[in-house]
Amino acid sequence: YGPDVATLQGKTKKRISGRTVASLPCPLPNYILRHHRHITLCIDVFYVQGIPFFHSISSKINFRTATQLTNRTKQSLNEQYQQIRKLYEARGFTINIVRGDSEFKCLRENLLPARFDPAAADDHVDDVERSIQTVKADCRTLTHGLPFKRVPRLMAVEMVLHAIKCRNMLPANDGISST
């Protein structure tokens, strides 16, 4: 039947691992910043098991972010947007246009200098809605592979964050770079 795993694990001595060096972000190629410095950001709020998430995706770059919201007030939406803006500015990008549902009209002044482009009444922003569908499909795939009948709230939050992280690991097929 093979080796006795419990005995092997019990008798194996733990080795001290070597030091790990914190990885720094790779520098962006000049052609990306030269041609794609100004970006359009699509934002929306979605729910997984009743938990609200603030989701954003940049057009062309296809970089996704998702953070759990405590509530949908103007203040919490603004805080999440400002964190995303700082993330892009730290890498040298500027957000010129923000596209979102009419629920984000209250943030119009807070989005400056970016211009807010609201969707029509009872309409959605296609890019972010498609991204939300993709993230939810990834979460359903993760859930299907688990041996549990129910998923706790914390696990649901981590599944969404894991799905976003995995989607950002590799460049998008229709993105601005193949690397």
C-alpha positions as CSV (number, residue, x, y, z in Angstrom):
1,Y,0.0,0.0,0.0
2,G,3.0,2.3,-0.1
3,P,4.9,4.1,2.7
4,D,3.3,4.8,6.1
5,V,2.7,8.5,5.7
6,A,1.9,9.2,9.4
7,T,5.2,7.5,10.5
8,L,7.2,9.4,7.9
9,Q,5.6,12.8,8.9
10,G,6.2,12.0,12.6
11,K,9.8,11.1,12.2
12,T,10.8,13.7,9.6
13,K,12.9,16.6,11.1
14,K,11.8,20.1,10.1
15,R,14.5,21.8,8.1
16,I,15.3,25.5,8.6
17,S,14.4,27.3,5.4
18,G,16.7,29.8,3.8
19,R,16.0,33.5,3.9
20,T,13.5,34.8,1.5
21,V,14.0,38.1,-0.2
22,A,11.0,40.3,-0.7
23,S,10.3,40.6,-4.4
24,L,10.1,44.1,-5.8
25,P,7.7,45.0,-8.6
26,C,9.2,44.5,-12.0
27,P,9.8,47.8,-13.8
28,L,7.4,48.5,-16.5
29,P,8.7,48.6,-20.1
30,N,9.0,52.2,-21.4
31,Y,6.7,51.4,-24.4
32,I,3.8,50.5,-22.0
33,L,4.0,53.8,-20.1
34,R,4.6,55.8,-23.3
35,H,1.5,54.4,-25.1
36,H,-0.8,53.4,-22.2
37,R,-0.1,55.9,-19.4
38,H,-3.7,57.2,-19.4
39,I,-6.2,54.6,-18.6
40,T,-9.9,54.1,-18.3
41,L,-11.1,52.5,-15.1
42,C,-14.4,50.6,-14.9
43,I,-15.9,50.2,-11.4
44,D,-18.9,48.4,-9.9
45,V,-20.1,46.7,-6.7
46,F,-21.0,43.0,-6.7
47,Y,-22.1,40.5,-4.1
48,V,-20.9,37.0,-3.2
49,Q,-23.1,35.3,-0.6
50,G,-24.4,38.6,0.4
51,I,-20.9,40.1,0.9
52,P,-20.4,43.3,-1.0
53,F,-17.2,43.8,-3.0
54,F,-15.8,46.9,-4.8
55,H,-14.5,45.7,-8.2
56,S,-12.5,47.6,-10.8
57,I,-10.9,46.6,-14.1
58,S,-8.8,48.9,-16.3
59,S,-9.5,48.8,-20.0
60,K,-6.6,47.6,-22.2
61,I,-4.4,46.6,-19.3
62,N,-7.1,44.4,-17.8
63,F,-5.8,44.6,-14.3
64,R,-8.5,43.7,-11.8
65,T,-8.9,44.7,-8.1
66,A,-11.6,43.6,-5.6
67,T,-11.9,44.6,-2.0
68,Q,-14.6,43.8,0.6
69,L,-16.9,46.6,1.5
70,T,-18.3,47.1,5.0
71,N,-21.1,49.2,3.5
72,R,-22.0,51.1,0.3
73,T,-21.8,54.6,1.7
74,K,-20.1,57.4,-0.2
75,Q,-17.3,57.4,2.2
76,S,-16.4,53.7,1.9
77,L,-16.7,53.8,-1.9
78,N,-14.4,56.8,-2.0
79,E,-11.9,55.2,0.3
80,Q,-11.7,52.1,-2.0
81,Y,-11.4,54.2,-5.1
82,Q,-8.6,56.3,-3.6
83,Q,-6.6,53.1,-2.8
84,I,-7.0,51.9,-6.3
85,R,-5.9,55.3,-7.7
86,K,-2.8,55.3,-5.5
87,L,-2.0,51.8,-6.7
88,Y,-2.1,52.9,-10.4
89,E,-0.2,56.1,-9.7
90,A,2.6,54.2,-7.9
91,R,3.2,52.4,-11.1
92,G,3.2,55.5,-13.3
93,F,-0.4,55.4,-14.7
94,T,-3.0,58.1,-14.5
95,I,-6.7,57.5,-14.4
96,N,-8.4,59.8,-17.0
97,I,-11.9,58.3,-17.2
98,V,-13.9,56.4,-14.6
99,R,-16.9,54.4,-15.9
100,G,-19.5,53.2,-13.5
101,D,-23.2,52.8,-12.7
102,S,-25.3,55.7,-11.6
103,E,-24.7,54.7,-8.0
104,F,-21.2,56.3,-8.3
105,K,-22.5,59.7,-9.3
106,C,-22.1,60.8,-5.7
107,L,-18.3,60.4,-6.2
108,R,-18.1,62.7,-9.2
109,E,-16.1,65.4,-7.3
110,N,-13.9,62.9,-5.5
111,L,-12.8,61.3,-8.7
112,L,-11.3,64.5,-10.0
113,P,-9.1,65.0,-12.0
114,A,-10.5,61.9,-13.7
115,R,-13.7,62.4,-15.6
116,F,-16.7,60.3,-14.5
117,D,-18.6,58.6,-17.4
118,P,-21.8,57.2,-15.9
119,A,-23.8,54.5,-17.6
120,A,-27.3,55.2,-18.7
121,A,-30.2,54.6,-16.2
122,D,-30.9,50.9,-15.9
123,D,-27.7,50.1,-17.8
124,H,-24.4,48.6,-16.9
125,V,-20.7,49.0,-17.8
126,D,-20.0,46.0,-20.0
127,D,-16.3,45.6,-19.2
128,V,-16.7,45.4,-15.4
129,E,-19.9,43.3,-15.6
130,R,-18.1,40.7,-17.8
131,S,-15.2,40.7,-15.3
132,I,-17.6,40.2,-12.4
133,Q,-19.1,37.2,-14.2
134,T,-15.6,35.8,-14.7
135,V,-14.6,36.2,-11.0
136,K,-17.9,34.6,-9.9
137,A,-17.4,31.7,-12.2
138,D,-13.8,31.2,-10.8
139,C,-15.3,31.2,-7.3
140,R,-17.9,28.6,-8.3
141,T,-15.1,26.5,-9.7
142,L,-13.2,26.8,-6.5
143,T,-16.2,25.9,-4.4
144,H,-17.0,22.9,-6.5
145,G,-13.6,21.4,-5.8
146,L,-14.0,21.8,-2.0
147,P,-15.1,18.9,0.2
148,F,-17.5,21.1,2.1
149,K,-21.2,21.5,1.9
150,R,-21.1,25.1,3.1
151,V,-18.6,27.9,2.6
152,P,-18.0,30.2,5.5
153,R,-18.0,34.0,4.9
154,L,-14.2,34.3,5.4
155,M,-13.6,31.6,2.9
156,A,-15.9,33.3,0.4
157,V,-14.0,36.5,0.8
158,E,-10.6,34.7,0.3
159,M,-12.0,32.9,-2.8
160,V,-12.8,36.2,-4.4
161,L,-9.4,37.6,-3.6
162,H,-7.7,34.4,-4.8
163,A,-9.7,34.6,-8.1
164,I,-8.6,38.2,-8.7
165,K,-5.0,37.3,-7.9
166,C,-5.0,34.4,-10.3
167,R,-6.5,36.5,-13.1
168,N,-3.8,39.1,-12.6
169,M,-0.9,36.6,-12.6
170,L,-0.8,36.2,-16.4
171,P,-1.3,38.8,-19.1
172,A,-4.6,39.0,-20.7
173,N,-4.9,37.7,-24.3
174,D,-6.3,41.0,-25.5
175,G,-4.1,43.1,-23.2
176,I,-1.3,45.5,-24.0
177,S,1.6,43.1,-23.6
178,S,2.2,39.4,-24.1
179,T,4.6,39.4,-21.1
